[in-house]
Amino acid sequence: MKPASFSSHWIFLAYLVLTFYCLGAAVMNEFVEYQSWADLGPYLSAADFAAWHLATAQHIMPFLTVPTVLLSGVLVLLCWQRPPAVPRPALWLALACHAVFWASTVFVQWPLEGALSEGQFSSDLMTRLLRTDWLRKVLLLVEAPLAVFMAHRVLHAASAVPGRDLAWR
């Protein structure tokens, strides 16, 4: 087994951190933002809801959207700088999760959120947003144990090399 490069370990570490950060942020977004829209939306006028949606949605960009884009980029980079202990099929499965995640985001979530931004709030629209968003969360929930599996493989390989400590140099 060829030794992993310094950069592949740091890329993998970034992948692990971003995977669990994005999973937590997505779940938090569901239970804080989306649920507050669903709970308070019926009590606001269309114009007030649209203004509120736009005001709160802009805060998602730095805390969820940007890290999710970074996670996808790091995952692609990891395909080129893969630690040898990480199985290629695991990376392909993670990439498939990201492809479906972004397809759902672009073709389902963004149009629904766009309608909300235009003041088209309805219980049906919120129900569709909440239900379809769970597809993205399930994909993250599939990827999280996959990331743990890959981390286990990397750490096991690192500890099996004689004379090498677990520090990622």
C-alpha positions as CSV (number, residue, x, y, z in Angstrom):
1,M,0.0,0.0,0.0
2,K,1.5,3.3,-1.0
3,P,1.8,5.9,1.7
4,A,-0.8,8.7,1.7
5,S,0.5,12.2,1.0
6,F,0.4,14.9,3.6
7,S,-2.3,16.8,1.6
8,S,-4.6,13.7,1.2
9,H,-4.9,13.4,5.0
10,W,-5.7,17.1,5.4
11,I,-8.2,16.9,2.6
12,F,-9.8,13.9,4.2
13,L,-9.9,15.6,7.6
14,A,-11.6,18.6,6.0
15,Y,-14.1,16.2,4.4
16,L,-14.9,14.6,7.7
17,V,-15.4,18.0,9.5
18,L,-17.5,19.4,6.7
19,T,-19.6,16.3,6.5
20,F,-20.7,16.4,10.1
21,Y,-20.9,20.2,10.2
22,C,-23.3,20.2,7.1
23,L,-25.4,17.4,8.6
24,G,-25.8,19.3,11.8
25,A,-26.5,22.6,10.0
26,A,-29.1,21.0,7.7
27,V,-30.9,19.4,10.6
28,M,-30.8,22.7,12.6
29,N,-32.1,24.6,9.6
30,E,-35.0,22.1,9.4
31,F,-36.0,22.5,13.0
32,V,-35.4,26.2,13.4
33,E,-36.0,28.0,10.1
34,Y,-38.3,25.8,8.1
35,Q,-40.5,25.0,11.2
36,S,-40.8,28.7,12.1
37,W,-41.8,29.4,8.5
38,A,-44.5,26.7,8.7
39,D,-45.7,27.8,12.1
40,L,-45.8,31.6,11.5
41,G,-46.4,31.7,7.8
42,P,-50.2,31.4,8.0
43,Y,-50.4,34.4,10.3
44,L,-48.5,36.8,8.1
45,S,-49.6,38.6,5.0
46,A,-48.0,37.5,1.7
47,A,-45.8,40.6,1.6
48,D,-44.7,40.2,5.2
49,F,-43.9,36.5,4.8
50,A,-41.9,37.2,1.6
51,A,-39.9,39.9,3.4
52,W,-39.3,37.6,6.4
53,H,-38.3,34.7,4.1
54,L,-35.8,36.9,2.2
55,A,-34.4,38.3,5.5
56,T,-33.9,35.0,7.1
57,A,-32.9,33.0,4.1
58,Q,-29.8,35.3,3.4
59,H,-28.4,34.1,6.7
60,I,-28.4,30.5,5.5
61,M,-25.8,31.2,2.8
62,P,-22.7,31.5,5.0
63,F,-23.7,28.9,7.5
64,L,-25.1,26.1,5.3
65,T,-24.9,26.8,1.6
66,V,-21.2,27.8,1.5
67,P,-20.1,24.9,3.7
68,T,-22.1,22.5,1.6
69,V,-20.5,23.8,-1.6
70,L,-17.1,23.4,0.1
71,L,-18.0,19.9,1.2
72,S,-18.8,18.9,-2.4
73,G,-15.6,20.5,-3.7
74,V,-13.5,18.8,-1.0
75,L,-15.1,15.5,-1.9
76,V,-14.2,15.9,-5.6
77,L,-10.7,16.9,-4.5
78,L,-10.5,13.8,-2.3
79,C,-11.1,11.7,-5.4
80,W,-7.8,12.9,-6.7
81,Q,-5.9,13.0,-3.4
82,R,-7.4,9.9,-1.9
83,P,-5.7,8.3,1.1
84,P,-5.0,4.7,-0.1
85,A,-7.1,3.2,2.8
86,V,-10.2,4.9,1.5
87,P,-12.0,2.6,-0.9
88,R,-13.0,4.1,-4.2
89,P,-16.5,2.7,-4.1
90,A,-17.1,4.6,-0.8
91,L,-16.1,7.8,-2.6
92,W,-18.3,7.1,-5.6
93,L,-21.2,6.5,-3.3
94,A,-20.5,9.8,-1.5
95,L,-20.3,11.5,-4.9
96,A,-23.6,10.0,-5.9
97,C,-25.2,11.3,-2.7
98,H,-23.9,14.8,-3.6
99,A,-25.1,14.6,-7.1
100,V,-28.6,13.7,-6.0
101,F,-28.4,16.3,-3.2
102,W,-27.5,19.1,-5.6
103,A,-30.1,18.0,-8.2
104,S,-32.8,18.1,-5.5
105,T,-31.5,21.5,-4.3
106,V,-31.5,23.1,-7.8
107,F,-34.7,21.5,-9.2
108,V,-36.9,21.2,-6.2
109,Q,-35.8,23.2,-3.2
110,W,-34.8,26.4,-4.9
111,P,-38.0,26.7,-6.9
112,L,-40.1,26.1,-3.8
113,E,-38.0,28.7,-1.8
114,G,-38.3,31.1,-4.8
115,A,-42.1,30.8,-4.5
116,L,-41.9,31.6,-0.8
117,S,-39.7,34.6,-1.6
118,E,-42.4,35.9,-3.9
119,G,-45.0,35.7,-1.2
120,Q,-46.7,32.6,-2.4
121,F,-46.9,31.0,1.1
122,S,-49.3,28.2,1.5
123,S,-49.5,25.2,3.8
124,D,-49.2,22.9,0.8
125,L,-46.0,24.7,-0.4
126,M,-44.5,24.4,3.1
127,T,-45.4,20.8,3.4
128,R,-43.7,20.1,0.0
129,L,-40.6,22.1,1.1
130,L,-40.4,20.2,4.4
131,R,-41.0,16.7,2.8
132,T,-38.6,17.2,-0.1
133,D,-35.9,18.6,2.1
134,W,-35.8,15.3,3.9
135,L,-34.4,13.7,0.8
136,R,-31.3,15.9,1.2
137,K,-31.1,15.0,4.9
138,V,-31.3,11.3,4.2
139,L,-28.5,11.7,1.7
140,L,-26.4,13.4,4.4
141,L,-27.4,10.6,6.8
142,V,-26.2,8.0,4.3
143,E,-22.9,9.9,3.9
144,A,-22.2,10.3,7.6
145,P,-21.7,6.6,8.4
146,L,-19.9,6.3,5.1
147,A,-17.5,9.0,6.3
148,V,-17.1,7.2,9.6
149,F,-16.3,4.0,7.8
150,M,-13.7,5.7,5.6
151,A,-12.2,7.4,8.8
152,H,-12.0,4.0,10.4
153,R,-10.1,2.6,7.4
154,V,-7.7,5.5,7.4
155,L,-7.0,5.4,11.1
156,H,-6.6,1.6,11.0
157,A,-4.2,1.8,8.1
158,A,-2.2,4.6,9.9
159,S,-2.0,2.6,13.1
160,A,-0.9,-0.6,11.2
161,V,2.3,1.1,9.8
162,P,5.2,0.1,12.0
163,G,7.1,3.0,13.5
164,R,4.4,5.5,12.6
165,D,2.3,7.3,15.1
166,L,-1.2,8.5,14.4
167,A,-0.2,12.1,13.8
168,W,-1.0,13.3,10.3
169,R,2.2,14.9,9.2
